[in-house]
Amino acid sequence: MTDLLAIEPWRLAASYLFLILLLIMSQLLKLRRGKEFLVAAVRMTLQLVMVGYILEFVFSQRHILVTLTIMFFMQSFALVTIFSRFKGKINPRMKKVVALAMFIGTSVPLAYFMIVVIAANPWYEPRFFIPIAGMTIGNSMTGITLGTERLAQVFQTSRARIEEALMLGATPQLAVGDFLSDTFSAAIIPTINAMLGMGIIFIPGMMTGQILAGASPLDAIKYQIVIMMGILGSVALAVFLIIQLGYRTFFNERAQLINNQE
Amino acid sequence: MQAVFSLTKISYRQILAIPALEIPAGSLYGITGKSGSGKTTLLKLLNNLISCEQSGNVFYYGQNVLTIDPVSLRRRVVMIPQSPYIFPGTVRENIRLAFHFNRKEVPRQDVIDNLLDQLDLPGFMDKDTFNLSGGEKQRLALVRAVLLDPETLLLDEPTAALDDENATAVVSHLAQWVRKPGKSVVMITHAGALISEYADAILNLARGRIRSLDERRDSND
């Protein structure tokens, strides 16, 4: 491994030339969105500076409670993001399922990953735990969102089909059978596509970062492979929980279809 | 006489209010009334697709439906809605799917062919349901339900999309079917003359209430 290529402050400042170019283009095209671009760049800078200092602090602590609190914060933030997307569109029981899928679907694979695959010492070592938690939670958030959206759509557009199956004597599970497998496939497709294109269509950000930081590409790919597997496990478990527990929230205890918001 | 359904103090939202009603077992029971009179709601209550939230009880052969497993009840009491959903694929696949949902073995081919003939769907077994007319779809839904051989059939306007000839064929078939031991039919209809000819009793609903009940003959006759 070679040394990290340090970026001196003036070179960091020089990178903002691209922002200036964008602002000039915006002016030339009379886009009137210069302020928006500037705010985005300033926000990105401030957020990263803030997270940099927070991570410096967290990495120096190496305390299980600090690590777990940060993971809980990330999971909660992901949940708030999902809920805001489905405001008024999913029932309270479905919200509980989404929360369960997020917490169980990300925590269990993460624990396995840290203890068995990475074998970090200690297992909660924040330098490994937090970036990996961020990647699994972020990807699971996408899977959960897609799964929930698709499930809600199924019960909206295929209500007549499901009710017909119930009238013919189907259990709720039989009545929605095919829809569940379709929903599962649709929700994990982004993860599968990412795996298919990896290394050929794009070099993943984490691997790029490691190579830039001086790691050998052969070491970087090992990390990338295990992390993709971790993400796959987490997304698959979260989506599985969403569909297996989620479809039940559209029925009551009398195996009757209920309205979405009831 | 034993009742297939007994209803007491039924009150469902602002749609239905029935103090007491007994539907005799072994009968072809007609329900008539204008749109919005609560006919479909009554049928859904009997099929346990909805339950009384405010008050009232529905009994099936004397047992409160709330104490019967809802899925096993629907396997004994099969309902066909006004616009039945026909699954994509062939007639054969539709029949197979109905038996898959009902967890029963598909009957012999000659039994199926015989019923298809009786309901004017001869040689339709491998026909794509996409190409069926409204009336053919309605009769296919009836074939699917009758083949399941439930104890009770609940039918929401099964003749609505049929011409007179087919409507008569369907209702007379139901009138024969209900004479088999342990069978009952509750049928919503607007075909006044037809139901007058075949029904054992006719209930008329208006604004969710019983307007009249014409018990024409003892179903055990």
Boltz contact constraints between the chains, C-beta under 6 A:
constraints:
  - contact:
      token1: [A, 160]
      token2: [B, 85]
      max_distance: 6.0
  - contact:
      token1: [A, 161]
      token2: [B, 85]
      max_distance: 6.0
  - contact:
      token1: [A, 164]
      token2: [B, 85]
      max_distance: 6.0
  - contact:
      token1: [A, 165]
      token2: [B, 101]
      max_distance: 6.0
  - contact:
      token1: [A, 167]
      token2: [B, 79]
      max_distance: 6.0
  - contact:
      token1: [A, 168]
      token2: [B, 98]
      max_distance: 6.0
  - contact:
      token1: [A, 168]
      token2: [B, 101]
      max_distance: 6.0
  - contact:
      token1: [A, 168]
      token2: [B, 102]
      max_distance: 6.0
  - contact:
      token1: [A, 169]
      token2: [B, 74]
      max_distance: 6.0
  - contact:
      token1: [A, 169]
      token2: [B, 75]
      max_distance: 6.0
  - contact:
      token1: [A, 169]
      token2: [B, 101]
      max_distance: 6.0
  - contact:
      token1: [A, 169]
      token2: [B, 102]
      max_distance: 6.0
  - contact:
      token1: [A, 170]
      token2: [B, 101]
      max_distance: 6.0
  - contact:
      token1: [A, 171]
      token2: [B, 71]
      max_distance: 6.0
  - contact:
      token1: [A, 174]
      token2: [B, 101]
      max_distance: 6.0
  - contact:
      token1: [A, 254]
      token2: [B, 51]
      max_distance: 6.0
  - contact:
      token1: [A, 254]
      token2: [B, 70]
      max_distance: 6.0
  - contact:
      token1: [A, 255]
      token2: [B, 70]
      max_distance: 6.0
  - contact:
      token1: [A, 255]
      token2: [B, 71]
      max_distance: 6.0
  - contact:
      token1: [A, 256]
      token2: [B, 49]
      max_distance: 6.0
